[in-house]
Amino acid sequence: MPSYLQIENISKSYGPKVLFEHIGFNINEGDKIALIAPNGTGKTSLLRILAGKDSSDSGGKIIFLKDIRIAFLEQEYEYDPESTVWDQIMRDSEQWTKNLDPEHLAEYEQRVRRLLTSFGMSEYDRKMKVLSGGEIKRAAIIVMLASEADFFVMDEPTNHLDIDGIEFLENYLSHARCTLLMVTHDRYFLDSVANTVMEMDHGAVYIYKGDYQNYLEKRQERIENYNAETDKIKNLLRRELEWMHASPCARTGKAKYRKNAFYELKDRAEQVYRTDSVSLGEMGPASRLGTKIINCKDVSFYYGGDCYLSHFTYNFQRYEKVGIVGKNGVGKTTFINLLIGNMDQSDSGSSTVGEPGRTTVGELCRTTGVIERGESLKIGYYRQSGMQFDENQTVLETVNDTHLLSQFLFPHDMLNNRISKLSGGEKRRLYLLTILMRQPNLLIMDEPTNDLDIVTINILEEYLKEFKGTLILVSHDRHFLDRLVDHLFVFCGDGEVKDFIGSYSQYREFIKDYEAEKRAKAREEERASKSAAVAGSLSASSPLDAGASSKPSRPDAPRKLSYKEQRELEQLEKDIESLTAEKSDLESKMNGGLTDPAELQKVTTRFAEVSSELDTKETRWLELSV
């Protein structure tokens, strides 16, 4: 594959903190690269430099070896709250549309409409300010995908997306002929999309071809080889140390070059590879938990004219781990706030609700039913929106415990850093510490994996698996759900909540099988309906003539076909079999994430032609078979 761009000698630092220094690498056409590094090591800074949004401190070089177009998806999408979805997307697409003629502009707008429909955002006259976080993320992704740029640069593309949105984007990118560089914490997404893993580690860049598991194995080999080489150097250093102590430094004594080599060996021998990671072992056990957690009886919640929870009844149990999934905007976060009595103005636009047995009627919201909470509950609520830090405070002023801070990778040289200087992942890590240090016995986590690096997520998984309390987890990270939860509350919309026993992957398999069975049943019913209609039509169009014989008719006897009709029936059976196979193949192509507009249009047109021809031939086959 030809090289797209070449990066040479770029560096970035903020004050005394060096993120990376003098790094370089190549990106080839067709590479789909996942960038992995701990929080605070400069992943976002590197992406911004490559996208032209920032510059390298040392100058360096970013050489584009082809004339390529770059589309950059940032973590946070800047938008006008008063703008409609359509106007916002088209305004942010101006760099791609400003030089288009009317015909190509119409094609671009059609592409945007198709993506909006595929992403479940067909109501694109809505204001941006009424969208959920996931819907705002979808709008940002549509701007990127509609550009059909040569090189996609994406910073946490799955953050805030619901699972349907993640799976659509995953399918699109895995089939697209594009080059991309992304930072993601979603391991299923990474394995489905990426063909290369790039690791930033201790100021160097390492490239691994293959999936995440291959990266882990090859990385471990690299570390073991490095440490084995260090051990060899230590043995050599011992011999050199004996030589240094053996005789005096005289004119006829030790050679200067050998003494210099000794000090170089000493420096290298001290470079033992160490992997720093968050330690949750000293968080302490959860507080004592009574038998009563949260009991819900016939709870409903309405906002405006919409129902977000309808007659929900459930008693949460000690030590259970339940996952909550559903599309963006169906009320998952609202449900959590109802459970803990935290429905305030920022969440619902109305007054506080959720006290046991209380019904509140406000201008926009109404809650009915009973929610009872155990007296021993100590709730730790990790919000999706994060903690509202005082940006002028230091890390130590926020959490005044140097030992715990060091366990969460905040060493002494970071304790006096202001919150405003921390990366998004570092702020999330500090927020997680403020929750866990309270030793809650009911832990509610709303999208806890957003902005955390993969290593920290793995450690958090292990902690939550052993958590001796009740866990309620809202997450769109499928791997995270599969590892942790016993069952799922599936928010289906219109207030309906279904309880599914099993992991998320088992749930998706169940849904796929159910939908396939549903489609097959619909096809059978449609075919039976057509058969009955044809039979009725033939019966109605064959009345007995008035002068006909009074001999009783035999309606069950099949009509004898002429030689020509017999040949036609045989050909129809072959044609129907061929058309059915072609229709199935076309369906697979349309569901497979076609990205070429011309090819998609061609397949769609042919699908309509095949469907129409198949209906006609099936009808004729029924006429001849009756």
Residue pairs with C-beta under 8 A, 6 or more apart in sequence:
1 28
1 29
1 30
1 31
2 28
2 29
2 65
2 66
3 26
3 27
3 28
3 29
3 65
4 27
4 28
4 29
4 31
4 64
4 65
4 66
4 68
4 150
4 151
4 179
5 26
5 27
5 50
5 62
5 63
5 64
5 65
5 68
5 151
6 24
6 26
6 27
6 61
6 62
6 63
6 65
7 23
7 24
7 25
7 26
7 27
7 50
7 60
7 61
7 62
7 63
8 24
8 60
8 61
8 62
8 63
9 22
9 23
9 24
9 56
9 58
9 59
9 60
9 61
10 20
10 22
10 23
10 24
10 46
10 49
10 56
10 58
10 60
10 61
10 62
11 18
11 20
11 21
11 22
11 23
11 56
11 57
11 58
11 60
12 18
12 19
12 20
12 42
12 45
12 46
12 49
12 54
12 56
12 57
13 19
13 21
13 57
14 421
15 421
17 421
18 203
19 40
19 41
19 42
19 45
20 41
20 42
20 45
20 46
20 200
20 203
21 58
21 203
22 58
22 60
23 200
23 203
23 204
23 205
24 60
24 205
25 198
25 205
25 207
27 33
27 151
27 179
27 181
28 179
29 66
29 179
30 177
30 179
31 179
31 180
31 181
31 195
31 196
32 173
32 178
32 179
32 180
32 193
32 194
32 195
32 196
33 180
33 181
33 182
33 194
33 196
33 197
33 198
34 182
34 183
34 184
34 190
34 193
34 194
34 196
34 197
34 198
34 212
35 43
35 46
35 47
35 181
35 182
35 183
35 198
35 199
35 200
36 183
36 197
36 198
36 199
36 200
36 215
36 453
36 454
37 43
37 199
37 200
37 201
37 453
38 276
38 409
38 425
38 453
38 455
38 456
39 409
39 423
39 424
39 425
39 426
39 428
39 429
39 451
39 452
39 453
39 456
40 422
40 423
40 425
40 426
41 200
42 200
43 155
43 183
43 200
44 75
44 155
44 183
44 423
44 424
45 54
46 200
47 72
47 153
47 154
47 155
47 181
47 183
48 54
48 72
49 55
49 56
49 62
50 62
50 70
50 153
50 181
51 70
51 72
51 153
52 70
52 72
53 72
53 74
56 62
66 150
68 149
68 150
68 151
68 179
69 96
69 147
69 149
69 150
69 151
70 149
70 150
70 151
70 152
70 153
71 143
71 144
71 147
71 149
71 151
71 152
71 153
72 144
72 153
72 154
72 155
73 140
73 141
73 144
73 152
73 153
73 154
73 155
73 157
74 140
74 155
75 155
75 156
75 159
75 424
75 451
77 136
77 137
77 139
77 140
79 88
79 128
79 136
79 139
80 88
80 91
80 128
81 127
81 128
81 129
82 127
82 128
82 129
83 91
83 127
83 128
84 124
84 125
84 126
84 127
84 128
85 116
85 121
85 123
85 124
85 125
85 126
85 127
85 128
85 131
85 139
86 112
86 124
86 125
88 128
88 139
89 112
89 116
89 124
89 139
89 142
89 143
89 146
90 97
90 109
90 112
92 143
93 108
93 112
93 143
93 146
93 147
96 108
96 146
96 147
96 149
97 105
97 108
100 108
107 597
108 146
110 597
111 146
111 148
111 597
112 142
112 146
113 124
114 600
115 142
115 145
115 146
116 122
116 124
116 142
118 168
119 138
119 141
119 142
119 165
119 168
120 138
120 164
120 165
120 327
121 135
121 138
121 139
121 142
128 136
128 139
131 139
131 329
132 328
132 329
133 160
133 328
133 384
134 160
134 161
134 162
134 165
134 327
134 328
134 329
135 328
135 329
136 160
137 159
137 160
137 161
137 165
138 161
138 165
138 328
141 157
141 161
141 165
141 169
144 152
144 154
145 172
148 595
149 178
150 178
150 179
151 178
151 179
151 180
151 181
152 173
152 178
152 179
152 180
152 181
152 182
153 180
153 181
153 182
154 180
154 181
154 182
154 183
154 184
155 182
155 183
156 183
156 184
156 185
156 450
156 451
157 169
157 182
157 184
157 189
158 166
158 169
158 184
158 185
158 186
158 189
158 476
158 477
159 447
159 450
159 451
160 328
160 384
160 447
160 450
160 476
161 169
161 328
161 476
162 325
162 326
162 327
162 328
162 476
163 325
163 476
163 478
163 504
164 327
165 328
166 186
166 189
166 476
166 478
169 189
170 188
170 189
170 192
170 193
171 592
171 593
172 593
172 595
173 180
173 193
174 192
174 193
174 593
175 592
175 593
175 594
175 595
176 593
176 595
177 595
180 193
181 198
182 193
182 194
184 190
185 449
185 450
185 451
185 452
185 453
185 454
185 457
185 477
186 449
186 477
186 478
186 479
187 212
187 454
187 477
187 479
188 478
188 479
190 197
190 211
190 212
191 211
191 212
191 213
194 211
194 212
195 209
195 210
196 207
196 208
196 209
196 210
197 207
197 208
197 210
197 211
197 212
197 214
197 215
198 205
198 206
198 207
198 208
199 205
199 206
199 207
199 208
199 215
199 219
202 273
206 219
206 222
208 214
208 215
208 218
208 219
210 218
223 273
223 275
226 273
227 272
227 273
230 268
230 269
230 271
230 272
230 273
233 265
233 268
233 269
234 269
236 265
237 262
237 265
237 266
237 269
240 258
240 261
240 262
240 265
241 262
243 254
243 258
244 254
244 259
244 262
247 253
247 254
275 455
276 409
277 409
277 455
277 456
277 459
278 407
278 408
278 409
278 429
278 455
278 456
278 459
278 460
279 407
279 408
279 459
280 407
280 436
280 459
280 460
280 462
280 463
281 407
282 403
282 404
282 407
283 436
283 437
283 439
283 463
284 439
285 439
285 468
286 378
286 439
286 440
286 441
286 443
286 467
286 468
286 469
287 376
287 378
287 439
287 440
287 441
287 469
288 376
288 441
289 318
289 319
289 374
289 376
289 377
289 441
289 442
289 468
289 469
289 470
290 374
290 375
290 376
290 377
291 318
291 374
292 372
292 373
292 374
292 375
292 376
293 315
293 316
293 317
293 318
293 373
293 374
293 377
293 442
293 470
294 315
294 316
294 339
294 340
294 371
294 372
294 373
294 374
294 377
294 442
295 314
295 315
295 316
295 370
295 371
295 372
295 373
296 312
296 313
296 314
296 315
296 339
296 369
296 370
296 371
297 313
297 369
297 370
297 371
297 372
298 311
298 312
298 313
298 368
298 369
298 370
299 309
299 311
299 312
299 313
299 338
299 367
299 368
299 369
299 370
299 371
300 307
300 309
300 310
300 311
300 312
300 367
300 368
300 369
300 495
301 307
301 308
301 309
301 331
301 334
301 335
301 338
301 365
301 366
301 367
301 495
302 308
302 365
302 366
302 367
303 334
303 348
303 349
303 364
303 365
304 364
304 365
307 494
307 495
308 330
308 331
308 334
308 335
308 495
309 331
309 334
309 335
309 338
309 495
309 497
310 494
310 495
310 496
310 497
311 369
311 495
312 369
312 495
312 497
314 499
316 322
316 470
316 472
317 470
318 469
318 470
319 468
319 469
319 470
320 470
320 471
320 486
320 487
321 464
321 467
321 470
321 471
321 473
321 484
321 485
321 486
322 471
322 472
322 473
322 485
322 486
322 487
322 488
322 489
323 473
323 474
323 475
323 481
323 484
323 485
323 487
323 488
323 489
323 504
324 332
324 335
324 336
324 472
324 473
324 474
324 475
324 488
324 489
324 491
325 332
325 474
325 475
325 476
325 481
325 488
325 489
325 490
325 491
325 504
325 507
326 332
326 490
326 491
326 492
326 493
327 491
327 493
330 491
330 492
330 493
331 491
331 495
332 446
332 474
332 491
333 347
333 384
333 446
333 474
334 343
334 347
334 348
335 491
335 497
336 342
336 381
336 444
336 446
336 472
336 474
337 343
337 344
337 347
337 348
337 354
338 353
338 354
338 367
338 371
339 354
339 371
339 444
339 472
340 354
340 373
340 379
340 381
340 444
341 352
341 353
341 354
341 355
341 371
341 373
342 354
342 381
343 350
343 352
343 353
343 354
343 365
343 367
344 352
345 351
348 362
348 364
348 365
349 362
349 363
349 364
349 365
350 360
350 362
350 363
350 364
350 365
351 360
351 362
352 360
353 360
353 362
353 365
353 367
354 367
354 371
355 371
356 370
356 371
356 372
356 373
357 370
358 367
359 366
359 367
359 368
359 369
360 366
360 367
376 441
377 441
377 442
378 438
378 439
378 440
378 441
378 442
379 440
379 442
379 444
380 435
380 436
380 438
380 440
380 442
380 443
380 444
381 435
381 444
381 446
382 431
382 432
382 435
382 443
382 444
382 445
382 446
382 448
383 446
384 446
384 447
384 450
384 474
386 427
386 428
386 431
387 427
387 430
387 431
387 434
389 398
389 419
389 427
389 430
389 431
390 398
390 419
391 418
391 419
391 420
392 418
392 419
392 420
393 418
393 419
394 415
394 416
394 417
394 418
394 419
395 405
395 410
395 414
395 415
395 416
395 417
395 419
395 422
395 430
396 402
396 405
396 415
396 416
398 419
398 430
398 434
399 405
399 430
399 433
399 434
399 437
401 437
402 412
402 415
404 433
404 437
405 415
405 433
406 412
408 429
408 430
408 432
408 433
409 429
410 426
410 430
419 427
419 430
422 430
424 451
425 451
425 452
425 453
425 456
427 451
428 450
428 451
428 452
429 452
429 456
432 448
432 452
432 460
435 443
436 463
440 469
441 468
441 469
441 470
442 469
442 470
442 472
443 464
443 467
443 469
443 470
443 471
443 472
444 471
444 472
444 473
444 474
445 471
445 472
445 473
445 474
445 475
446 474
447 474
447 475
447 476
448 460
448 473
448 475
448 480
449 457
449 460
449 475
449 477
449 480
452 460
457 477
457 480
461 480
461 483
461 484
464 471
464 473
464 484
465 483
465 484
471 484
471 485
473 480
473 481
473 484
473 485
475 481
478 504
478 505
481 488
481 503
481 504
482 503
482 504
482 505
485 503
485 504
486 501
487 499
487 500
487 501
487 502
488 499
488 500
488 502
488 504
488 507
489 497
489 498
489 499
490 497
490 498
490 499
490 500
490 507
491 497
492 498
500 506
500 507
500 510
502 510
527 618
530 618
530 619
530 622
531 622
534 619
534 622
534 623
534 626
535 622
535 626
538 623
538 626
539 555
544 553
558 626
559 626
561 569
561 624
565 624
568 620
568 624
569 621
569 624
569 625
572 617
572 620
572 621
572 624
573 621
575 617
576 614
576 617
576 618
576 621
579 610
579 613
579 614
579 617
580 614
582 610
583 607
583 610
583 611
583 614
586 603
586 606
586 607
586 610
587 607
589 603
590 600
590 603
590 604
590 607
594 600
594 603
